[in-house]
Amino acid sequence: MKVDEALGRQFGLSSDEYANMLAIMGRTPTLTELGIFSVMWSEHCSYKSSRVWLKTLPTQAPWVIHGPGENAGVVDIGQGLAAIFKMESHNHPSFIEPYQGAATGVGGILRDVFTMGARPVANLNALRFGDPADKNTARIVDGVVKGIGGYGNCVGVPTVGGEINFHPSYNGNPLVNAMTVGIARKDRIFLSAAAGVGNPVIYVGSKTGRDGIHGATMASAEFDQDAMEKRPTVQVGDPFVEKLLIEACLELMATDAVVAIQDMGAAGLTSSAVEMAGKGGVGIELNLDHVPQRETHMSAYEMMLSESQERMLIIISPERIEQAKAIFDKWELDFAVIGHLTDTGHIVVKHKGTIEADIPLEPLADQAPLYHRPTAPHPSPEPLPVQFSTSLSLKEALLRLVGCADLASRAWVWNQYDSTIGGQTVKRPGGADAAVIRVEGTDLGLALTTDCTPRYCQANPRRGGAQAVAEAWRNLSAVGARPLAITDNLNFGNPEKPEIMGQLAECVQGMGDACRALDFPVVSGNVSLYNETKEANGSARSILPSPVVGGLGVLDKVELAMGMSMPKSGFIFIVGPTKGELGQSLWLREIQGLEAGDMPNLDLSLERKNGDFVRTAILERTIIACHDIADGGILVGLAEMVMASGFGCSLEPTPKKREEAAFWFGEDQSRYLVVVENREVFEEKAKAFGVEVFLVGQAGHEGLHLPTGDTISIEDMKKVHMRFFPEMMNFSTQKNQ
């Protein structure tokens, strides 16, 4: 295969990038060297279009131990412990091969966390699928859900939360964002910077095959009509080997033998070797003859770029080799010395007596592309109609909403995940606004959530980015947790288009606004670009801008964690003012058939004040149930509370001067539904806090009694709420028979 600019372009390098590589090398590179440059300079590995904006995000706080730059973020949760967490995408692979794409996404994010010395304790996900009526959607949903459940269940880490949306923009490009949280002693955090010239480089885990070659490059390109031909670039995972790898690595870490450790993720052996040596300011020499291989006649190029799963690279001191080998032999995992650290500042790759690559590491990193891509102002959304017309009653509209794709029960999904394995899950999916797990052996609880509203980001990227952060903060506050930090997964289309780059820039600016206002820093994350699908006519369809946020908070006493289930009795209040904002609401889309108007206003100071009040009242036990008001507004939130417990409630008439649908279905931000036993005490606390509250009803009735006089039985509501996923999957099965 001739190495030239044309081949470089096939590998994803631009003409300028190829020329820069030639200048660094001073000669035409080998095929292996070209492969190394192409993956390390890919969008997936280098963040060349987004770095300039990512640097604007706040990343520090007194409780942040390690921010962006390591495998995962690390925050202090008290009692000498740290939470380690991150979110990453496996979008393109999950379209091509849904089961393996999703499964290996879970495996990869698990390795990012346990490579830092943490035992993984929880998985979450954020999923976006296309139109439910599209012929491919059910197939992708089925494969992705089974892949997440199959991997997480087998490896023994509970999947405790997540979110799912549907929209035609994801028809050819679903989003599969996976998040893992782990716990470690804060004085036992392991980093990836290699050190100690002469120290051996150890390969552990599974054998290397040809699966996943150029996966990082594939993840940095648009899809076209031949996307399915890229199936060989999708990795294949084995959760049972991952479980063994977790135990072996944690056992080795307990011996103090580890100098540095890194998982082989995107770009495999290339990225792990380059990043470890580069961060440590040393050189690294690899002899690929010693790499465990499951296929014959693999070339140096294939071994360096393979993304075979369940593999790690470890630096240890020479005298600890036998001790380390004994541990991995016990766990029946491959263990091989494949190289050593040098003082050359180069990565040197040898195979069968030939030097296949010799690249200076400093310019490989320092001269990686960094683009200040042009941005275009985001167009204003279609204005809202002056008046709305609908023949649907409040009852009929509510039933339609609770049964729609974005609000229907996710039980069909959750039931395929083991959410309680390990025995530390306190709040399972559907029972609270955030998942809550106990930190084993302590009274601490971790609250976890994933959030994003892409239709808001499409209408108003800056405010939509801020809202994603604010909703995560709100969900953590709604269970009584103190929000600590976020990880993010920024999913956008082609950044070479100014309108898409404008979306990314504005969303990141909005996220920064909210993080600063809420004291909620970003400690890790991932960027997934080129989420576009080329159609038969040559045009490209982009996904909605989707800056997904994963939030983490802590409860000092996990038994105080609050759920959303409606109690048998109590007074129901709305915390926060209600104007009735219907722009970009689900009521507007599902009842009026419109995606129009600006998204609701977001006052971050109000968000902070209301959340601090609600959290304080929960911890003081003034509040006995809490649910944030989000998609579908007040009435959908109440319906969800009622269905979660089986206990009904009765609602007050719509306040005067407020249009009925706008009040009950508007998606005004920074609001909560809370139930209290003592009305007077609660109102006095709210007044002292300067928080607006409004009595909306009382718990303790059979069914949901609407202000119009209609009543909906809980069973009837549940039937509508539960049918979407089973009907979609059954219809797909019948259609394909």
JORANOR-V708839 format. One record per backbone hydrogen bond with DSSP energy under -1.0 kcal/mol. CO is the residue of the C=O (numbers start at 0). NH is the residue of the N-H. Records with the same first field share a line. If there is no record, write none. Layout:
BEGIN
CO: NH  NH
END
This chain:
BEGIN
3: 7
4: 8
5: 9
6: 10
7: 12
8: 11
13: 17
14: 18
15: 19
16: 20
17: 21
18: 22
19: 23
20: 24
21: 25
29: 33
30: 34
31: 35
32: 36
33: 37
34: 38
35: 39
36: 40
41: 45
42: 46
46: 50
47: 370
49: 52  53
50: 54
52: 55
53: 56
57: 521
60: 63
62: 75
65: 73
72: 84
73: 64  65
74: 82
77: 80
79: 185
80: 76
81: 183
82: 74
83: 181
84: 72
85: 179
87: 177
91: 94  95
92: 96
96: 100
97: 101
98: 102
99: 103
100: 104
101: 105
102: 106
103: 107
104: 108
105: 109
106: 110
107: 111
108: 112
109: 113
110: 114
112: 115  117
113: 116
115: 189
118: 182
121: 180
122: 159
123: 178
124: 162
125: 176
126: 164
127: 174
128: 166
130: 133
135: 139
136: 140
137: 141
138: 142
139: 143
140: 144
141: 145
142: 146
143: 147
144: 148
145: 149
146: 150
147: 151
148: 152
149: 153
150: 154
151: 156
157: 122
160: 124
162: 126
164: 128
166: 169
167: 170
174: 127
175: 89
176: 125
177: 87
178: 123
179: 85
180: 120  121
181: 83
182: 118
183: 81
184: 187
190: 260
195: 198
198: 340
199: 315
200: 337
201: 313
202: 335
203: 311
204: 333
207: 293
209: 212
210: 306
211: 214
213: 217
214: 218
216: 219
217: 220
222: 533
223: 226
225: 228
226: 229
227: 230
229: 232
230: 233
231: 211
237: 241
238: 242
239: 243
240: 244
241: 245
242: 246
243: 247
244: 248
245: 249
246: 250
247: 251
248: 252
249: 253
251: 254
252: 255
259: 314
261: 312
262: 264
264: 267
266: 269
267: 271
268: 272
269: 273
270: 274
271: 275
272: 276
273: 277
274: 278
275: 193  279
276: 281
282: 341
283: 347
284: 339
285: 349
286: 289
287: 290
291: 207
298: 302
299: 303
300: 304
301: 305
303: 269
309: 205
310: 263
311: 203
312: 261
313: 201
314: 258  259
316: 319
317: 320
319: 323
320: 324
321: 325
322: 326
323: 327
324: 328
325: 329
326: 330
327: 332
328: 331
333: 204
335: 202
337: 286
338: 200
339: 284
340: 197
341: 282
344: 360
345: 283
346: 358
347: 285
348: 355  356
349: 287
350: 353
353: 350
356: 348
358: 346
359: 363
360: 364
361: 365
362: 366
364: 367
381: 596
392: 396
393: 397
394: 398
395: 399
396: 400
397: 401
400: 403
403: 406  407
409: 412  413
410: 414
412: 415
413: 416
417: 158
419: 422
423: 437
426: 435
427: 430
430: 563
434: 447
435: 425  426
436: 445
438: 441
442: 557
443: 438
444: 554
445: 436
446: 552
447: 434
448: 550
450: 548
452: 455  456
453: 457
454: 458
455: 459
459: 463
460: 464
461: 465
462: 466
463: 467
464: 468
465: 469
466: 470
467: 471
468: 472
469: 473
470: 474
471: 475
472: 476
473: 477
475: 478  480
476: 479
478: 561
481: 553
484: 551
485: 522
486: 549
487: 525
488: 547
489: 527
490: 545
491: 530
492: 529
493: 496
496: 500
497: 375  501
498: 502
499: 503
500: 504
501: 505
502: 506
503: 507
504: 508
505: 509
506: 510
507: 511
508: 512
509: 513
510: 514
511: 515
512: 516
513: 517
514: 519
520: 485
523: 487
525: 489
527: 491
529: 531
530: 542
531: 222
532: 540
534: 537
538: 534
540: 532
545: 490  547
547: 488
548: 450
549: 486
550: 448
551: 483  484
552: 446
553: 481
554: 444
556: 559
557: 560
562: 625
569: 698
570: 675
571: 695  696
572: 673
573: 693
574: 671
580: 666
581: 584
584: 588
585: 589
586: 590
587: 593
595: 583
602: 606
603: 607
604: 608
605: 609
606: 610
607: 611
608: 612
609: 613
610: 614
611: 615
612: 616
613: 617
614: 618
615: 619
616: 621  622
617: 620
624: 674
626: 672
629: 632
632: 636
633: 637
634: 638
635: 639
636: 640
637: 641
638: 642
639: 643
640: 565
641: 645
647: 699
648: 704
649: 697
654: 657
658: 662
659: 663
660: 664
661: 665
663: 634
670: 628
671: 574
672: 626
673: 572
674: 623
675: 570
677: 681
678: 682
679: 683
680: 684
681: 685
682: 686
683: 687
684: 688
685: 690
691: 575
693: 573
695: 651
696: 571
697: 649
700: 647
702: 648
703: 711
704: 650
705: 708
709: 705
711: 703
712: 716
713: 717
714: 718
715: 719
716: 720
717: 721
720: 408
722: 726
723: 727
724: 728
725: 729
726: 730
727: 731
728: 732
729: 733
730: 734
731: 735
END
